[in-house]
Amino acid sequence: MKKKVISVLLCAAMTAVLLAGCGNASQEAAAPAEESTSEPEAAQTSEEAPAAESGSGTYAIITKSAGNPYNEKEAEGFVKAVEEMGGKAIVQHPESATADAQISVIQSLISQGVDSIAIAGNDVNALQASLEEAAAAGIKVCSIDSSVNPESRLTHVNQAGTTEIGQCLMDAVYDIAGGAGQWAILSATSQAANQNAWIDAMKKIMEEDDKYANLELVEVAYGDDEPQKSTDQTQALLANYPDLKVICAPTTVGIAAAAKVLQDQKSPVKLTGLGLPSEMAEYIGDDDAHSCPYMFLWNPIDIGRLGGYTSIALAKGEIGGAAGDTFTAGDLGNYTIVEAGDGGTEVILGPPYKFDPSNIEEWKTVY
């Protein structure tokens, strides 16, 4: 009990500090999670917490892959929410960002008889058979961060509205490019549901609004959320498009790799996208010495927390995943499940947050 009280007090203190520093971002820092393993059979588990009235049980999160700082923070938030509610958390970081690696983990969790699975899908459709098997075994399934198809989940925990993210990124490209010129996208994998949805939203916005008529999207490159491949893809974009003005990387791995390439080479090409403040602080600046004037993200810790609270609410029967269902996600507040663009449902954390020279120093110590 003493441990739980101390954890709650620390959480409250950090929340108060961050709210004072960023207005409506509702983002908070959490204590680092235990070191995870990349082996599918050897799950990371939180310490057994005292049973609580609403959260006792075993809840699992499957991230996209091992070695990704964003995934680790996401899992950290998930563990925090589950332990706060009195449950046991299992964290699985697959060895690679593939559907096959995640399928192996799902099978292991079915054997363990967990109460729920929250998964950041590496493929929209390829996980369906395994997730349906989990559901048939009584496991409540939701996707988090990167969705699986509606037949594979009860609901999806989303960072922000897809169109809202697409608009935010499109406007950043327009602004940084000065309203005209060539630009490119450096994405994660070609199968990543969230990446593809944001990219499609950007394309649609650009096609439907004459404001963007003088911008030319020359290529969508894929770095597969691997630092070296993302580096290689950035260098290829620079070589292939000498008139390139902006790269937009809606992936934390990709944007960090691209930022280093551009800054090391003193390239005039500028960068925006979605990045972790701790990884991007040295590249954020509105002068020629920095490669990224500004970028966006949400707090992956809070995405994980919302995933944890959603998992518990599903497992306890407080929600069924239907549009209109409501639940309370700890101090994140009250949430309502809404219709999603893919025909399923989702719960949305909130709008993306802009990181620029005015606030990056503050946020780089948080996550």
Backbone hydrogen bonds, N-H to C=O, Kabsch-Sander energy under -0.5 kcal/mol:
donor,donor_aa,acceptor,acceptor_aa,energy
5,V,1,M,-2.6
6,I,2,K,-2.4
7,S,3,K,-2.2
8,V,4,K,-2.4
9,L,5,V,-2.5
10,L,6,I,-2.5
11,C,7,S,-2.3
12,A,8,V,-2.5
13,A,9,L,-2.3
14,M,10,L,-2.4
15,T,11,C,-2.4
16,A,12,A,-2.1
17,V,13,A,-1.9
18,L,14,M,-2.4
19,L,15,T,-2.4
20,A,16,A,-1.6
21,G,17,V,-1.1
22,C,18,L,-1.4
23,G,19,L,-1.1
25,A,22,C,-1.3
26,S,23,G,-0.6
42,A,39,E,-1.1
43,A,41,E,-0.8
44,Q,91,V,-2.3
46,S,89,A,-2.4
55,G,85,M,-0.8
56,S,52,A,-0.9
59,Y,88,K,-2.8
60,A,116,S,-2.2
61,I,90,I,-2.5
62,I,118,A,-2.9
63,T,61,I,-0.6
63,T,92,Q,-2.2
66,A,94,P,-2.2
68,N,65,S,-0.6
72,E,68,N,-2.1
73,K,69,P,-2.2
74,E,70,Y,-2.3
75,A,71,N,-2.6
76,E,72,E,-2.0
77,G,73,K,-2.1
78,F,74,E,-1.9
79,V,75,A,-2.7
80,K,76,E,-2.0
81,A,77,G,-2.2
82,V,78,F,-2.4
83,E,79,V,-2.7
84,E,80,K,-2.1
85,M,81,A,-1.5
86,G,83,E,-1.4
87,G,82,V,-2.7
88,K,57,G,-2.8
90,I,59,Y,-2.5
91,V,44,Q,-2.9
92,Q,61,I,-2.5
93,H,37,T,-1.0
98,T,96,S,-1.9
102,Q,98,T,-1.4
103,I,99,A,-2.5
104,S,100,D,-1.7
105,V,101,A,-1.2
106,I,102,Q,-2.6
107,Q,103,I,-2.3
108,S,104,S,-1.7
109,L,105,V,-2.3
110,I,106,I,-2.2
111,S,107,Q,-1.9
112,Q,108,S,-1.4
113,G,109,L,-0.9
113,G,110,I,-0.8
114,V,109,L,-1.4
115,D,58,T,-2.8
116,S,58,T,-1.0
117,I,140,K,-2.6
118,A,60,A,-2.4
119,I,117,I,-0.5
119,I,142,C,-2.0
120,A,62,I,-2.6
121,G,119,I,-0.9
121,G,146,S,-2.7
124,V,191,Q,-0.5
128,Q,125,N,-1.7
131,L,127,L,-2.6
132,E,128,Q,-2.7
133,E,129,A,-1.8
134,A,130,S,-1.9
135,A,131,L,-2.3
136,A,132,E,-2.4
137,A,133,E,-1.2
138,G,135,A,-1.8
139,I,134,A,-2.2
140,K,115,D,-2.2
142,C,117,I,-2.4
143,S,155,T,-1.8
144,I,119,I,-2.2
145,D,157,V,-2.8
146,S,144,I,-2.7
149,N,124,V,-2.4
152,S,149,N,-2.3
153,R,150,P,-0.9
154,L,141,V,-2.8
155,T,141,V,-0.5
156,H,345,T,-1.0
157,V,143,S,-2.9
158,N,156,H,-0.8
158,N,347,V,-2.8
165,I,161,G,-2.3
166,G,162,T,-2.5
167,Q,163,T,-2.7
168,C,164,E,-2.1
169,L,165,I,-2.5
170,M,166,G,-2.4
171,D,167,Q,-2.5
172,A,168,C,-1.5
173,V,169,L,-2.3
174,Y,170,M,-2.3
175,D,171,D,-2.5
176,I,172,A,-2.8
177,A,173,V,-2.4
178,G,174,Y,-0.6
178,G,175,D,-0.9
179,G,174,Y,-2.4
180,A,177,A,-0.8
181,G,214,N,-2.6
182,Q,243,D,-0.7
183,W,216,E,-2.6
184,A,246,V,-2.1
185,I,219,E,-2.5
186,L,248,C,-2.1
187,S,185,I,-0.6
187,S,221,A,-3.4
192,A,189,T,-1.1
196,N,192,A,-2.5
197,A,193,A,-2.2
198,W,194,N,-2.3
199,I,195,Q,-2.5
200,D,196,N,-2.6
201,A,197,A,-2.1
202,M,198,W,-2.4
203,K,199,I,-2.5
204,K,200,D,-2.4
205,I,201,A,-2.4
206,M,202,M,-2.4
207,E,203,K,-2.3
208,E,204,K,-2.1
209,D,205,I,-1.1
210,D,208,E,-0.5
212,Y,209,D,-1.9
213,A,210,D,-2.0
215,L,212,Y,-2.0
216,E,181,G,-2.7
217,L,215,L,-0.5
218,V,183,W,-2.6
218,V,216,E,-0.8
219,E,183,W,-0.6
221,A,185,I,-3.3
221,A,219,E,-0.6
223,G,187,S,-2.2
223,G,221,A,-0.5
224,D,188,A,-2.6
226,E,223,G,-1.9
230,S,226,E,-2.7
231,T,227,P,-2.1
232,D,228,Q,-2.5
233,Q,229,K,-2.6
234,T,230,S,-2.0
235,Q,231,T,-2.3
236,A,232,D,-2.0
237,L,233,Q,-2.1
238,L,234,T,-2.1
239,A,235,Q,-1.9
240,N,236,A,-2.6
241,Y,237,L,-1.8
244,L,241,Y,-2.0
245,K,182,Q,-2.6
246,V,182,Q,-1.2
247,I,270,K,-2.4
248,C,184,A,-2.8
249,A,247,I,-0.6
249,A,272,T,-2.6
251,T,249,A,-0.9
255,I,251,T,-2.8
256,A,252,T,-1.3
257,A,253,V,-1.9
258,A,254,G,-2.7
259,A,255,I,-2.4
260,K,256,A,-1.6
261,V,257,A,-1.9
262,L,258,A,-2.6
263,Q,259,A,-2.3
264,D,260,K,-2.8
265,Q,261,V,-2.1
266,K,263,Q,-0.9
267,S,262,L,-2.6
270,K,245,K,-2.6
271,L,291,S,-1.9
272,T,247,I,-2.0
274,L,249,A,-2.2
275,G,273,G,-0.5
275,G,296,F,-1.6
279,E,276,L,-0.9
280,M,276,L,-1.8
281,A,277,P,-1.6
283,Y,280,M,-1.9
284,I,280,M,-0.9
284,I,281,A,-0.8
285,G,283,Y,-0.5
285,G,292,C,-2.0
290,H,287,D,-1.3
292,C,283,Y,-2.4
294,Y,271,L,-0.6
295,M,355,F,-2.1
296,F,273,G,-2.6
297,L,353,Y,-1.6
302,D,299,N,-0.5
303,I,299,N,-1.8
304,G,300,P,-2.3
305,R,301,I,-2.3
306,L,302,D,-2.8
307,G,303,I,-2.2
308,G,304,G,-2.2
309,Y,305,R,-2.6
310,T,306,L,-2.5
311,S,307,G,-2.3
312,I,308,G,-2.1
313,A,309,Y,-2.4
314,L,310,T,-2.4
315,A,311,S,-2.6
316,K,312,I,-2.4
317,G,314,L,-1.1
318,E,313,A,-2.0
319,I,313,A,-1.3
324,G,337,I,-3.2
325,D,322,A,-2.1
327,F,335,Y,-2.0
329,A,333,G,-3.2
330,G,328,T,-0.7
332,L,329,A,-2.1
333,G,330,G,-1.3
335,Y,327,F,-2.8
337,I,325,D,-2.9
338,V,346,E,-3.1
340,A,344,G,-3.1
343,G,340,A,-1.6
346,E,338,V,-2.6
347,V,156,H,-2.7
349,L,158,N,-2.6
350,G,159,Q,-1.9
353,Y,297,L,-3.2
355,F,295,M,-2.8
356,D,354,K,-0.5
359,N,356,D,-1.8
360,I,356,D,-2.0
363,W,359,N,-2.0
364,K,360,I,-2.0
365,T,362,E,-0.6
366,V,363,W,-1.7
367,Y,363,W,-1.5
